[in-house]
Amino acid sequence: MTSYLEELSMTEADNVKRTIRDLFRQTCILQVKYDPATLIRRDNPRYETCVRHRAFIEQYLSVLGCELTHDPQEHIFRLTGEGVATERLNLTTTLLILILKLIYRDKIMGEGLNATMTTLEEMREYGKNTNLITRKLTDAEWRDALYVMRVHQMIDVPGAVKDVEDTTPIYIYSTINLYCASLDIDKIVEKYREELKEEDLEAGEEDHYEDADQ
């Protein structure tokens, strides 16, 4: 395999290495990305590298127990297989991803396939209306969730995640569909809503017993 890279120019070999590194870091490579500052669509050079060197990358990944899968409809290369390290999402991040998916679905159905955009303000409203957010989240919880979603190419934001404010535009990519199946989203939301209700009831009962003991 090293001989393949040696036959490439130093720049192209470096592009292949960086693309493989990005696959392991973010699991997805999109064909087109938005420049959050200008809203201009730009071709992603990492995607073109996957196209040009697909056979080599597939062979390289197979040795590591991974696969390079391609979704021609969504124009996404994705790292899959047993060798892929799975990130355990906490409950808050999972709920915010669900909310993001609901917003994406509504915007696609209502506004077509243009760049879908949301804000923290809108996400809070959706969370309140669906009862998926039943308390005020801390800045750290929002920041951690946005960071995970950005790393895995679900969203993009202008500047750093730590600088995102209530009205800062958050651009949603179609990769959100990889994490929340469209057909099952309502069932998933209902499942979490019921679980949150049960947790709230249990918390209320515990508070009641503590008051009684005092």
Backbone as JSON Lines, residues from 0, in Angstrom:
{"i":0,"aa":"M","n":[0.82,-1.21,0.0],"ca":[0.0,0.0,0.0],"c":[0.86,1.27,0.0]}
{"i":1,"aa":"T","n":[1.99,1.21,0.68],"ca":[2.85,2.39,0.73],"c":[3.38,2.75,-0.66]}
{"i":2,"aa":"S","n":[3.52,1.73,-1.5],"ca":[4.02,1.99,-2.85],"c":[3.05,2.87,-3.63]}
{"i":3,"aa":"Y","n":[1.75,2.73,-3.35],"ca":[0.75,3.54,-4.04],"c":[0.96,5.02,-3.71]}
{"i":4,"aa":"L","n":[1.16,5.31,-2.44],"ca":[1.38,6.69,-2.02],"c":[2.69,7.24,-2.56]}
{"i":5,"aa":"E","n":[3.69,6.38,-2.65],"ca":[4.99,6.82,-3.15],"c":[4.94,7.22,-4.61]}
{"i":6,"aa":"E","n":[3.97,6.67,-5.34],"ca":[3.84,6.99,-6.75],"c":[3.13,8.34,-6.97]}
{"i":7,"aa":"L","n":[2.5,8.85,-5.93],"ca":[1.79,10.12,-6.02],"c":[2.73,11.28,-5.72]}
{"i":8,"aa":"S","n":[2.33,12.46,-6.12],"ca":[3.09,13.65,-5.74],"c":[2.98,13.83,-4.23]}
{"i":9,"aa":"M","n":[3.9,14.55,-3.63],"ca":[3.87,14.76,-2.19],"c":[2.57,15.42,-1.75]}
{"i":10,"aa":"T","n":[2.1,16.37,-2.56],"ca":[0.85,17.07,-2.23],"c":[-0.34,16.13,-2.26]}
{"i":11,"aa":"E","n":[-0.4,15.29,-3.31],"ca":[-1.54,14.38,-3.44],"c":[-1.49,13.3,-2.37]}
{"i":12,"aa":"A","n":[-0.32,12.79,-2.07],"ca":[-0.19,11.79,-1.01],"c":[-0.63,12.37,0.33]}
{"i":13,"aa":"D","n":[-0.28,13.61,0.56],"ca":[-0.68,14.28,1.8],"c":[-2.2,14.46,1.84]}
{"i":14,"aa":"N","n":[-2.81,14.75,0.7],"ca":[-4.27,14.88,0.64],"c":[-4.96,13.57,1.01]}
{"i":15,"aa":"V","n":[-4.41,12.45,0.52],"ca":[-4.98,11.14,0.83],"c":[-4.88,10.87,2.33]}
{"i":16,"aa":"K","n":[-3.72,11.14,2.9],"ca":[-3.52,10.91,4.33],"c":[-4.47,11.77,5.17]}
{"i":17,"aa":"R","n":[-4.61,13.04,4.78],"ca":[-5.49,13.95,5.51],"c":[-6.95,13.52,5.38]}
{"i":18,"aa":"T","n":[-7.32,13.03,4.21],"ca":[-8.7,12.58,3.99],"c":[-9.02,11.37,4.87]}
{"i":19,"aa":"I","n":[-8.1,10.42,4.94],"ca":[-8.3,9.25,5.8],"c":[-8.38,9.68,7.27]}
{"i":20,"aa":"R","n":[-7.53,10.62,7.65],"ca":[-7.56,11.13,9.01],"c":[-8.9,11.81,9.32]}
{"i":21,"aa":"D","n":[-9.41,12.58,8.36],"ca":[-10.7,13.24,8.55],"c":[-11.83,12.23,8.66]}
{"i":22,"aa":"L","n":[-11.76,11.14,7.9],"ca":[-12.78,10.1,7.97],"c":[-12.86,9.52,9.38]}
{"i":23,"aa":"F","n":[-11.71,9.27,9.98],"ca":[-11.71,8.71,11.34],"c":[-12.14,9.75,12.37]}
{"i":24,"aa":"R","n":[-11.87,11.01,12.08],"ca":[-12.24,12.06,13.05],"c":[-13.71,12.41,12.98]}
{"i":25,"aa":"Q","n":[-14.27,12.49,11.76],"ca":[-15.63,12.98,11.62],"c":[-16.59,11.99,10.95]}
{"i":26,"aa":"T","n":[-16.08,10.85,10.52],"ca":[-16.84,9.73,9.93],"c":[-17.49,10.04,8.59]}
{"i":27,"aa":"C","n":[-17.71,11.3,8.25],"ca":[-18.38,11.64,6.99],"c":[-17.58,12.66,6.19]}
{"i":28,"aa":"I","n":[-17.62,12.51,4.87],"ca":[-17.03,13.5,3.96],"c":[-18.13,13.93,3.0]}
{"i":29,"aa":"L","n":[-18.5,15.21,3.02],"ca":[-19.55,15.74,2.17],"c":[-18.97,16.29,0.87]}
{"i":30,"aa":"Q","n":[-19.74,16.19,-0.2],"ca":[-19.29,16.71,-1.49],"c":[-19.28,18.23,-1.5]}
{"i":31,"aa":"V","n":[-20.3,18.83,-0.92],"ca":[-20.43,20.29,-0.92],"c":[-20.61,20.77,0.51]}
{"i":32,"aa":"K","n":[-19.88,21.8,0.87],"ca":[-20.03,22.41,2.18],"c":[-20.32,23.89,2.01]}
{"i":33,"aa":"Y","n":[-20.98,24.44,3.01],"ca":[-21.28,25.87,2.99],"c":[-20.22,26.63,3.77]}
{"i":34,"aa":"D","n":[-19.83,27.75,3.21],"ca":[-19.0,28.68,3.95],"c":[-19.96,29.47,4.85]}
{"i":35,"aa":"P","n":[-19.96,29.19,6.16],"ca":[-20.94,29.81,7.05],"c":[-20.94,31.33,7.02]}
{"i":36,"aa":"A","n":[-19.78,31.92,6.76],"ca":[-19.68,33.38,6.77],"c":[-20.31,34.02,5.54]}
{"i":37,"aa":"T","n":[-20.24,33.31,4.39],"ca":[-20.71,33.91,3.14],"c":[-21.93,33.2,2.53]}
{"i":38,"aa":"L","n":[-22.26,32.01,3.07],"ca":[-23.36,31.2,2.53],"c":[-23.09,30.73,1.1]}
{"i":39,"aa":"I","n":[-21.84,30.72,0.71],"ca":[-21.47,30.25,-0.62],"c":[-21.18,28.75,-0.56]}
{"i":40,"aa":"R","n":[-21.78,28.0,-1.49],"ca":[-21.52,26.57,-1.57],"c":[-20.16,26.34,-2.24]}
{"i":41,"aa":"R","n":[-19.38,25.47,-1.61],"ca":[-18.06,25.17,-2.15],"c":[-17.85,23.66,-2.23]}
{"i":42,"aa":"D","n":[-17.21,23.22,-3.31],"ca":[-16.86,21.81,-3.43],"c":[-15.83,21.46,-2.37]}
{"i":43,"aa":"N","n":[-16.0,20.29,-1.79],"ca":[-15.1,19.83,-0.73],"c":[-13.96,19.02,-1.35]}
{"i":44,"aa":"P","n":[-12.72,19.5,-1.26],"ca":[-11.6,18.78,-1.86],"c":[-11.39,17.39,-1.27]}
{"i":45,"aa":"R","n":[-11.8,17.17,-0.03],"ca":[-11.67,15.85,0.59],"c":[-12.57,14.83,-0.13]}
{"i":46,"aa":"Y","n":[-13.74,15.28,-0.57],"ca":[-14.65,14.41,-1.31],"c":[-14.02,14.0,-2.64]}
{"i":47,"aa":"E","n":[-13.44,14.95,-3.33],"ca":[-12.79,14.66,-4.61],"c":[-11.61,13.7,-4.41]}
{"i":48,"aa":"T","n":[-10.92,13.81,-3.29],"ca":[-9.83,12.88,-3.0],"c":[-10.38,11.47,-2.81]}
{"i":49,"aa":"C","n":[-11.52,11.35,-2.16],"ca":[-12.16,10.04,-1.99],"c":[-12.52,9.45,-3.35]}
{"i":50,"aa":"V","n":[-13.0,10.27,-4.25],"ca":[-13.39,9.8,-5.58],"c":[-12.16,9.32,-6.35]}
{"i":51,"aa":"R","n":[-11.1,10.11,-6.33],"ca":[-9.91,9.79,-7.12],"c":[-9.18,8.55,-6.59]}
{"i":52,"aa":"H","n":[-9.17,8.39,-5.28],"ca":[-8.37,7.32,-4.67],"c":[-9.25,6.33,-3.9]}
{"i":53,"aa":"R","n":[-10.47,6.17,-4.36],"ca":[-11.43,5.33,-3.63],"c":[-10.92,3.9,-3.43]}
{"i":54,"aa":"A","n":[-10.39,3.28,-4.48],"ca":[-9.95,1.89,-4.38],"c":[-8.85,1.74,-3.32]}
{"i":55,"aa":"F","n":[-7.89,2.66,-3.31],"ca":[-6.81,2.58,-2.32],"c":[-7.35,2.8,-0.91]}
{"i":56,"aa":"I","n":[-8.19,3.81,-0.74],"ca":[-8.73,4.11,0.59],"c":[-9.56,2.94,1.1]}
{"i":57,"aa":"E","n":[-10.36,2.33,0.23],"ca":[-11.15,1.17,0.63],"c":[-10.25,0.02,1.08]}
{"i":58,"aa":"Q","n":[-9.18,-0.23,0.34],"ca":[-8.24,-1.29,0.69],"c":[-7.55,-0.99,2.01]}
{"i":59,"aa":"Y","n":[-7.13,0.25,2.19],"ca":[-6.45,0.66,3.42],"c":[-7.37,0.49,4.63]}
{"i":60,"aa":"L","n":[-8.61,0.92,4.48],"ca":[-9.56,0.85,5.6],"c":[-9.95,-0.58,5.93]}
{"i":61,"aa":"S","n":[-10.0,-1.44,4.92],"ca":[-10.39,-2.82,5.15],"c":[-9.42,-3.53,6.09]}
{"i":62,"aa":"V","n":[-8.14,-3.16,6.01],"ca":[-7.13,-3.74,6.89],"c":[-7.43,-3.39,8.34]}
{"i":63,"aa":"L","n":[-8.05,-2.24,8.55],"ca":[-8.37,-1.75,9.91],"c":[-9.77,-2.15,10.35]}
{"i":64,"aa":"G","n":[-10.43,-3.0,9.55],"ca":[-11.78,-3.44,9.91],"c":[-12.85,-2.41,9.64]}
{"i":65,"aa":"C","n":[-12.57,-1.51,8.7],"ca":[-13.52,-0.45,8.36],"c":[-13.9,-0.51,6.89]}
{"i":66,"aa":"E","n":[-14.97,0.18,6.54],"ca":[-15.41,0.25,5.16],"c":[-15.68,1.69,4.77]}
{"i":67,"aa":"L","n":[-15.45,1.98,3.5],"ca":[-15.8,3.29,2.95],"c":[-17.07,3.12,2.14]}
{"i":68,"aa":"T","n":[-18.17,3.66,2.64],"ca":[-19.44,3.54,1.94],"c":[-19.79,4.88,1.29]}
{"i":69,"aa":"H","n":[-20.47,4.79,0.16],"ca":[-20.81,5.99,-0.59],"c":[-22.31,6.07,-0.78]}
{"i":70,"aa":"D","n":[-22.88,7.21,-0.45],"ca":[-24.3,7.47,-0.69],"c":[-24.39,8.43,-1.87]}
{"i":71,"aa":"P","n":[-24.69,7.91,-3.08],"ca":[-24.71,8.78,-4.26],"c":[-25.85,9.78,-4.25]}
{"i":72,"aa":"Q","n":[-26.91,9.48,-3.5],"ca":[-28.03,10.41,-3.44],"c":[-27.73,11.61,-2.56]}
{"i":73,"aa":"E","n":[-27.11,11.34,-1.41],"ca":[-26.75,12.41,-0.48],"c":[-25.36,12.98,-0.78]}
{"i":74,"aa":"H","n":[-24.61,12.33,-1.68],"ca":[-23.25,12.76,-2.04],"c":[-22.36,12.81,-0.8]}
{"i":75,"aa":"I","n":[-22.29,11.67,-0.13],"ca":[-21.53,11.55,1.11],"c":[-20.69,10.27,1.08]}
{"i":76,"aa":"F","n":[-19.44,10.37,1.48],"ca":[-18.63,9.2,1.8],"c":[-18.67,9.04,3.31]}
{"i":77,"aa":"R","n":[-18.82,7.79,3.77],"ca":[-18.96,7.57,5.2],"c":[-18.11,6.39,5.65]}
{"i":78,"aa":"L","n":[-17.51,6.51,6.81],"ca":[-16.72,5.44,7.4],"c":[-17.64,4.55,8.22]}
{"i":79,"aa":"T","n":[-17.66,3.26,7.91],"ca":[-18.5,2.31,8.64],"c":[-17.68,1.06,8.97]}
{"i":80,"aa":"G","n":[-18.31,0.12,9.66],"ca":[-17.64,-1.14,9.97],"c":[-17.3,-1.29,11.44]}
{"i":81,"aa":"E","n":[-16.86,-2.49,11.8],"ca":[-16.57,-2.81,13.19],"c":[-15.38,-2.03,13.74]}
{"i":82,"aa":"G","n":[-14.48,-1.6,12.86],"ca":[-13.3,-0.89,13.33],"c":[-13.52,0.57,13.65]}
{"i":83,"aa":"V","n":[-14.74,1.07,13.4],"ca":[-15.03,2.48,13.64],"c":[-15.34,2.69,15.13]}
{"i":84,"aa":"A","n":[-14.64,3.61,15.72],"ca":[-14.9,3.93,17.13],"c":[-16.21,4.69,17.23]}
{"i":85,"aa":"T","n":[-17.15,4.16,18.0],"ca":[-18.46,4.81,18.15],"c":[-18.43,5.75,19.35]}
{"i":86,"aa":"E","n":[-18.98,6.93,19.13],"ca":[-19.02,7.93,20.19],"c":[-20.31,7.79,20.97]}
{"i":87,"aa":"R","n":[-20.19,7.66,22.28],"ca":[-21.38,7.55,23.13],"c":[-21.92,8.95,23.41]}
{"i":88,"aa":"L","n":[-23.11,9.19,22.94],"ca":[-23.72,10.5,23.13],"c":[-24.5,10.52,24.43]}
{"i":89,"aa":"N","n":[-24.36,11.6,25.18],"ca":[-25.17,11.71,26.4],"c":[-26.61,12.06,26.02]}
{"i":90,"aa":"L","n":[-27.49,12.02,26.99],"ca":[-28.91,12.21,26.72],"c":[-29.2,13.59,26.14]}
{"i":91,"aa":"T","n":[-28.57,14.62,26.69],"ca":[-28.83,15.98,26.23],"c":[-28.44,16.16,24.77]}
{"i":92,"aa":"T","n":[-27.26,15.68,24.4],"ca":[-26.82,15.78,23.0],"c":[-27.75,15.0,22.09]}
{"i":93,"aa":"T","n":[-28.17,13.81,22.52],"ca":[-29.09,13.0,21.72],"c":[-30.41,13.73,21.48]}
{"i":94,"aa":"L","n":[-30.92,14.37,22.51],"ca":[-32.19,15.1,22.38],"c":[-32.04,16.29,21.44]}
{"i":95,"aa":"L","n":[-30.91,16.98,21.51],"ca":[-30.69,18.14,20.64],"c":[-30.51,17.7,19.19]}
{"i":96,"aa":"I","n":[-29.93,16.53,18.96],"ca":[-29.83,15.99,17.6],"c":[-31.23,15.67,17.06]}
{"i":97,"aa":"L","n":[-32.09,15.13,17.92],"ca":[-33.47,14.86,17.52],"c":[-34.19,16.15,17.15]}
{"i":98,"aa":"I","n":[-33.99,17.17,17.96],"ca":[-34.61,18.48,17.69],"c":[-34.1,19.04,16.37]}
{"i":99,"aa":"L","n":[-32.8,18.91,16.15],"ca":[-32.21,19.38,14.9],"c":[-32.81,18.66,13.7]}
{"i":100,"aa":"K","n":[-33.04,17.36,13.84],"ca":[-33.65,16.58,12.76],"c":[-35.07,17.05,12.48]}
{"i":101,"aa":"L","n":[-35.84,17.33,13.51],"ca":[-37.21,17.83,13.33],"c":[-37.2,19.16,12.57]}
{"i":102,"aa":"I","n":[-36.29,20.04,12.95],"ca":[-36.18,21.34,12.27],"c":[-35.79,21.13,10.8]}
{"i":103,"aa":"Y","n":[-34.82,20.26,10.58],"ca":[-34.37,19.98,9.2],"c":[-35.52,19.45,8.36]}
{"i":104,"aa":"R","n":[-36.26,18.51,8.9],"ca":[-37.38,17.92,8.16],"c":[-38.42,18.98,7.82]}
{"i":105,"aa":"D","n":[-38.77,19.8,8.78],"ca":[-39.78,20.83,8.54],"c":[-39.32,21.83,7.49]}
{"i":106,"aa":"K","n":[-38.05,22.21,7.54],"ca":[-37.55,23.19,6.59],"c":[-37.44,22.62,5.19]}
{"i":107,"aa":"I","n":[-37.02,21.37,5.07],"ca":[-36.93,20.73,3.76],"c":[-38.31,20.61,3.13]}
{"i":108,"aa":"M","n":[-39.3,20.23,3.94],"ca":[-40.66,20.06,3.42],"c":[-41.28,21.41,3.07]}
{"i":109,"aa":"G","n":[-40.87,22.46,3.8],"ca":[-41.5,23.76,3.57],"c":[-40.75,24.67,2.63]}
{"i":110,"aa":"E","n":[-39.41,24.52,2.59],"ca":[-38.61,25.47,1.83],"c":[-37.76,24.82,0.73]}
{"i":111,"aa":"G","n":[-37.86,23.51,0.57],"ca":[-37.1,22.84,-0.47],"c":[-35.67,22.56,-0.07]}
{"i":112,"aa":"L","n":[-34.83,22.28,-1.04],"ca":[-33.47,21.81,-0.78],"c":[-32.44,22.92,-0.69]}
{"i":113,"aa":"N","n":[-32.86,24.1,-0.29],"ca":[-31.9,25.19,-0.08],"c":[-31.18,24.97,1.24]}
{"i":114,"aa":"A","n":[-30.2,25.8,1.51],"ca":[-29.46,25.68,2.76],"c":[-30.42,25.8,3.94]}
{"i":115,"aa":"T","n":[-30.45,24.79,4.79],"ca":[-31.33,24.81,5.95],"c":[-30.59,25.44,7.11]}
{"i":116,"aa":"M","n":[-31.25,26.37,7.77],"ca":[-30.62,27.12,8.83],"c":[-31.51,27.14,10.06]}
{"i":117,"aa":"T","n":[-30.88,27.12,11.23],"ca":[-31.62,27.25,12.47],"c":[-30.79,28.12,13.42]}
{"i":118,"aa":"T","n":[-31.28,28.28,14.64],"ca":[-30.57,29.04,15.67],"c":[-30.82,28.35,17.01]}
{"i":119,"aa":"L","n":[-30.04,28.7,18.01],"ca":[-30.28,28.16,19.35],"c":[-31.67,28.54,19.82]}
{"i":120,"aa":"E","n":[-32.1,29.74,19.47],"ca":[-33.42,30.22,19.87],"c":[-34.51,29.3,19.31]}
{"i":121,"aa":"E","n":[-34.39,28.93,18.03],"ca":[-35.38,28.05,17.41],"c":[-35.3,26.65,17.99]}
{"i":122,"aa":"M","n":[-34.1,26.18,18.28],"ca":[-33.95,24.85,18.86],"c":[-34.61,24.78,20.24]}
{"i":123,"aa":"R","n":[-34.47,25.85,21.02],"ca":[-35.12,25.9,22.32],"c":[-36.64,25.84,22.17]}
{"i":124,"aa":"E","n":[-37.15,26.57,21.17],"ca":[-38.6,26.6,20.94],"c":[-39.12,25.22,20.56]}
{"i":125,"aa":"Y","n":[-38.4,24.55,19.68],"ca":[-38.78,23.19,19.29],"c":[-38.71,22.24,20.49]}
{"i":126,"aa":"G","n":[-37.67,22.41,21.3],"ca":[-37.53,21.57,22.49],"c":[-38.67,21.76,23.45]}
{"i":127,"aa":"K","n":[-39.1,23.01,23.6],"ca":[-40.23,23.32,24.49],"c":[-41.54,22.75,23.94]}
{"i":128,"aa":"N","n":[-41.77,22.93,22.64],"ca":[-43.02,22.49,22.02],"c":[-43.15,20.97,21.97]}
{"i":129,"aa":"T","n":[-42.03,20.27,21.9],"ca":[-42.06,18.81,21.83],"c":[-41.87,18.16,23.2]}
{"i":130,"aa":"N","n":[-41.61,18.99,24.21],"ca":[-41.3,18.49,25.55],"c":[-40.04,17.65,25.6]}
{"i":131,"aa":"L","n":[-39.15,17.87,24.66],"ca":[-37.87,17.17,24.68],"c":[-36.84,17.91,25.54]}
{"i":132,"aa":"I","n":[-37.09,19.2,25.76],"ca":[-36.28,19.97,26.7],"c":[-37.2,20.47,27.8]}
{"i":133,"aa":"T","n":[-37.01,19.95,28.99],"ca":[-37.91,20.29,30.09],"c":[-37.23,21.13,31.17]}
{"i":134,"aa":"R","n":[-36.01,21.58,30.88],"ca":[-35.28,22.43,31.83],"c":[-34.35,23.34,31.04]}
{"i":135,"aa":"K","n":[-33.8,24.32,31.73],"ca":[-32.86,25.23,31.08],"c":[-31.5,24.55,30.98]}
{"i":136,"aa":"L","n":[-30.98,24.4,29.76],"ca":[-29.68,23.78,29.57],"c":[-28.56,24.78,29.86]}
{"i":137,"aa":"T","n":[-27.46,24.29,30.36],"ca":[-26.32,25.15,30.65],"c":[-25.59,25.49,29.35]}
{"i":138,"aa":"D","n":[-24.8,26.54,29.4],"ca":[-24.0,26.91,28.23],"c":[-23.06,25.78,27.83]}
{"i":139,"aa":"A","n":[-22.53,25.08,28.84],"ca":[-21.61,23.97,28.56],"c":[-22.32,22.84,27.83]}
{"i":140,"aa":"E","n":[-23.57,22.56,28.19],"ca":[-24.33,21.5,27.52],"c":[-24.59,21.85,26.05]}
{"i":141,"aa":"W","n":[-24.97,23.09,25.8],"ca":[-25.16,23.53,24.41],"c":[-23.85,23.45,23.64]}
{"i":142,"aa":"R","n":[-22.79,23.92,24.25],"ca":[-21.49,23.96,23.58],"c":[-21.0,22.55,23.25]}
{"i":143,"aa":"D","n":[-21.13,21.63,24.2],"ca":[-20.67,20.26,23.99],"c":[-21.47,19.59,22.87]}
{"i":144,"aa":"A","n":[-22.79,19.82,22.86],"ca":[-23.64,19.21,21.83],"c":[-23.31,19.76,20.44]}
{"i":145,"aa":"L","n":[-23.15,21.08,20.35],"ca":[-22.82,21.69,19.07],"c":[-21.46,21.22,18.56]}
{"i":146,"aa":"Y","n":[-20.53,21.04,19.47],"ca":[-19.2,20.57,19.07],"c":[-19.29,19.17,18.47]}
{"i":147,"aa":"V","n":[-20.02,18.28,19.12],"ca":[-20.17,16.91,18.61],"c":[-20.85,16.93,17.24]}
{"i":148,"aa":"M","n":[-21.9,17.74,17.1],"ca":[-22.63,17.78,15.83],"c":[-21.77,18.37,14.72]}
{"i":149,"aa":"R","n":[-20.92,19.32,15.08],"ca":[-20.05,19.91,14.06],"c":[-18.96,18.92,13.64]}
{"i":150,"aa":"V","n":[-18.36,18.23,14.61],"ca":[-17.32,17.25,14.3],"c":[-17.85,16.19,13.34]}
{"i":151,"aa":"H","n":[-19.08,15.74,13.58],"ca":[-19.66,14.68,12.77],"c":[-20.43,15.22,11.56]}
{"i":152,"aa":"Q","n":[-20.15,16.47,11.2],"ca":[-20.64,17.05,9.96],"c":[-22.16,17.13,9.86]}
{"i":153,"aa":"M","n":[-22.82,17.29,11.0],"ca":[-24.27,17.5,11.0],"c":[-24.61,18.97,10.84]}
{"i":154,"aa":"I","n":[-23.72,19.84,11.34],"ca":[-23.95,21.28,11.29],"c":[-22.66,22.01,10.94]}
{"i":155,"aa":"D","n":[-22.8,23.28,10.65],"ca":[-21.66,24.18,10.56],"c":[-22.09,25.52,11.14]}
{"i":156,"aa":"V","n":[-21.14,26.22,11.73],"ca":[-21.42,27.52,12.33],"c":[-20.31,28.49,11.95]}
{"i":157,"aa":"P","n":[-20.61,29.77,11.89],"ca":[-19.55,30.75,11.62],"c":[-18.66,30.9,12.84]}
{"i":158,"aa":"G","n":[-17.37,30.78,12.64],"ca":[-16.45,30.94,13.76],"c":[-16.42,29.73,14.68]}
{"i":159,"aa":"A","n":[-16.07,29.97,15.92],"ca":[-15.92,28.9,16.9],"c":[-17.25,28.58,17.57]}
{"i":160,"aa":"V","n":[-17.4,27.33,17.99],"ca":[-18.62,26.89,18.67],"c":[-18.86,27.72,19.93]}
{"i":161,"aa":"K","n":[-17.78,28.07,20.62],"ca":[-17.92,28.81,21.89],"c":[-18.51,30.2,21.68]}
{"i":162,"aa":"D","n":[-18.47,30.69,20.44],"ca":[-18.97,32.03,20.15],"c":[-20.41,32.04,19.64]}
{"i":163,"aa":"V","n":[-21.04,30.87,19.54],"ca":[-22.42,30.79,19.04],"c":[-23.36,31.42,20.06]}
{"i":164,"aa":"E","n":[-24.19,32.35,19.59],"ca":[-25.19,33.01,20.43],"c":[-26.59,32.63,19.98]}
{"i":165,"aa":"D","n":[-27.61,33.16,20.65],"ca":[-29.0,32.77,20.37],"c":[-29.39,32.93,18.91]}
{"i":166,"aa":"T","n":[-28.91,34.0,18.27],"ca":[-29.33,34.28,16.9],"c":[-28.27,33.93,15.85]}
{"i":167,"aa":"T","n":[-27.19,33.3,16.27],"ca":[-26.15,32.9,15.33],"c":[-26.7,31.83,14.38]}
{"i":168,"aa":"P","n":[-26.51,31.99,13.07],"ca":[-27.0,30.97,12.14],"c":[-26.27,29.64,12.3]}
{"i":169,"aa":"I","n":[-27.04,28.56,12.33],"ca":[-26.5,27.2,12.4],"c":[-26.99,26.47,11.15]}
{"i":170,"aa":"Y","n":[-26.07,26.05,10.3],"ca":[-26.43,25.44,9.03],"c":[-26.46,23.92,9.17]}
{"i":171,"aa":"I","n":[-27.58,23.32,8.78],"ca":[-27.8,21.88,8.97],"c":[-27.5,21.15,7.66]}
{"i":172,"aa":"Y","n":[-26.69,20.11,7.76],"ca":[-26.38,19.27,6.6],"c":[-27.3,18.05,6.57]}
{"i":173,"aa":"S","n":[-27.44,17.46,5.39],"ca":[-28.31,16.3,5.23],"c":[-27.8,15.08,5.98]}
{"i":174,"aa":"T","n":[-26.55,15.14,6.47],"ca":[-26.01,14.02,7.24],"c":[-26.81,13.77,8.52]}
{"i":175,"aa":"I","n":[-27.61,14.72,8.92],"ca":[-28.48,14.51,10.08],"c":[-29.37,13.3,9.85]}
{"i":176,"aa":"N","n":[-29.66,12.99,8.57],"ca":[-30.49,11.82,8.24],"c":[-29.79,10.51,8.58]}
{"i":177,"aa":"L","n":[-28.46,10.53,8.62],"ca":[-27.71,9.32,8.95],"c":[-27.88,8.96,10.42]}
{"i":178,"aa":"Y","n":[-28.18,9.95,11.23],"ca":[-28.28,9.72,12.68],"c":[-29.72,9.59,13.16]}
{"i":179,"aa":"C","n":[-30.66,10.05,12.36],"ca":[-32.08,9.94,12.7],"c":[-32.85,9.54,11.45]}
{"i":180,"aa":"A","n":[-33.32,8.31,11.4],"ca":[-34.06,7.85,10.24],"c":[-35.36,8.63,10.09]}
{"i":181,"aa":"S","n":[-35.64,9.12,8.88],"ca":[-36.81,9.97,8.64],"c":[-38.12,9.27,8.99]}
{"i":182,"aa":"L","n":[-38.22,7.98,8.64],"ca":[-39.47,7.26,8.85],"c":[-39.75,7.01,10.33]}
{"i":183,"aa":"D","n":[-38.7,6.97,11.13],"ca":[-38.87,6.6,12.53],"c":[-38.78,7.8,13.48]}
{"i":184,"aa":"I","n":[-38.57,8.99,12.95],"ca":[-38.28,10.12,13.82],"c":[-39.41,10.41,14.8]}
{"i":185,"aa":"D","n":[-40.66,10.32,14.35],"ca":[-41.79,10.61,15.25],"c":[-41.85,9.57,16.38]}
{"i":186,"aa":"K","n":[-41.59,8.31,16.05],"ca":[-41.59,7.27,17.07],"c":[-40.46,7.47,18.07]}
{"i":187,"aa":"I","n":[-39.3,7.88,17.53],"ca":[-38.15,8.12,18.41],"c":[-38.44,9.28,19.36]}
{"i":188,"aa":"V","n":[-39.0,10.35,18.83],"ca":[-39.34,11.52,19.65],"c":[-40.34,11.14,20.73]}
{"i":189,"aa":"E","n":[-41.37,10.37,20.36],"ca":[-42.39,9.95,21.32],"c":[-41.78,9.09,22.42]}
{"i":190,"aa":"K","n":[-40.85,8.22,22.04],"ca":[-40.19,7.33,23.0],"c":[-39.43,8.16,24.03]}
{"i":191,"aa":"Y","n":[-38.65,9.13,23.56],"ca":[-37.89,9.97,24.49],"c":[-38.82,10.85,25.33]}
{"i":192,"aa":"R","n":[-39.9,11.32,24.73],"ca":[-40.84,12.17,25.46],"c":[-41.43,11.4,26.64]}
{"i":193,"aa":"E","n":[-41.8,10.14,26.4],"ca":[-42.37,9.32,27.46],"c":[-41.34,9.03,28.55]}
{"i":194,"aa":"E","n":[-40.1,8.76,28.13],"ca":[-39.04,8.49,29.11],"c":[-38.77,9.72,29.97]}
{"i":195,"aa":"L","n":[-38.79,10.9,29.35],"ca":[-38.56,12.13,30.11],"c":[-39.68,12.39,31.1]}
{"i":196,"aa":"K","n":[-40.92,12.08,30.7],"ca":[-42.05,12.23,31.61],"c":[-41.88,11.33,32.83]}
{"i":197,"aa":"E","n":[-41.46,10.07,32.59],"ca":[-41.25,9.13,33.68],"c":[-40.15,9.62,34.61]}
{"i":198,"aa":"E","n":[-39.07,10.16,34.03],"ca":[-37.98,10.68,34.86],"c":[-38.43,11.85,35.7]}
{"i":199,"aa":"D","n":[-39.26,12.73,35.13],"ca":[-39.77,13.88,35.87],"c":[-40.67,13.43,37.02]}
{"i":200,"aa":"L","n":[-41.5,12.42,36.76],"ca":[-42.38,11.89,37.8],"c":[-41.57,11.27,38.93]}
{"i":201,"aa":"E","n":[-40.54,10.5,38.56],"ca":[-39.7,9.87,39.58],"c":[-38.96,10.92,40.39]}
{"i":202,"aa":"A","n":[-38.49,11.97,39.72],"ca":[-37.79,13.04,40.43],"c":[-38.74,13.75,41.38]}
{"i":203,"aa":"G","n":[-39.99,13.93,40.95],"ca":[-40.99,14.58,41.8],"c":[-41.3,13.75,43.02]}
{"i":204,"aa":"E","n":[-41.37,12.43,42.84],"ca":[-41.64,11.54,43.97],"c":[-40.49,11.56,44.97]}
{"i":205,"aa":"E","n":[-39.25,11.59,44.46],"ca":[-38.1,11.64,45.35],"c":[-38.1,12.93,46.15]}
{"i":206,"aa":"D","n":[-38.43,14.05,45.52],"ca":[-38.5,15.32,46.24],"c":[-39.58,15.28,47.3]}
{"i":207,"aa":"H","n":[-40.7,14.62,46.99],"ca":[-41.81,14.52,47.93],"c":[-41.39,13.74,49.18]}
{"i":208,"aa":"Y","n":[-40.7,12.61,48.96],"ca":[-40.24,11.79,50.1],"c":[-39.21,12.53,50.93]}
{"i":209,"aa":"E","n":[-38.34,13.3,50.28],"ca":[-37.32,14.05,51.02],"c":[-37.98,15.11,51.88]}
{"i":210,"aa":"D","n":[-39.02,15.78,51.35],"ca":[-39.73,16.79,52.13],"c":[-40.44,16.16,53.33]}
{"i":211,"aa":"A","n":[-40.98,14.95,53.1],"ca":[-41.71,14.26,54.16],"c":[-40.76,13.86,55.28]}
{"i":212,"aa":"D","n":[-39.55,13.43,54.91],"ca":[-38.57,13.02,55.91],"c":[-38.14,14.19,56.78]}
{"i":213,"aa":"Q","n":[-38.12,15.38,56.17],"ca":[-37.7,16.55,56.92],"c":[-38.81,17.01,57.88]}
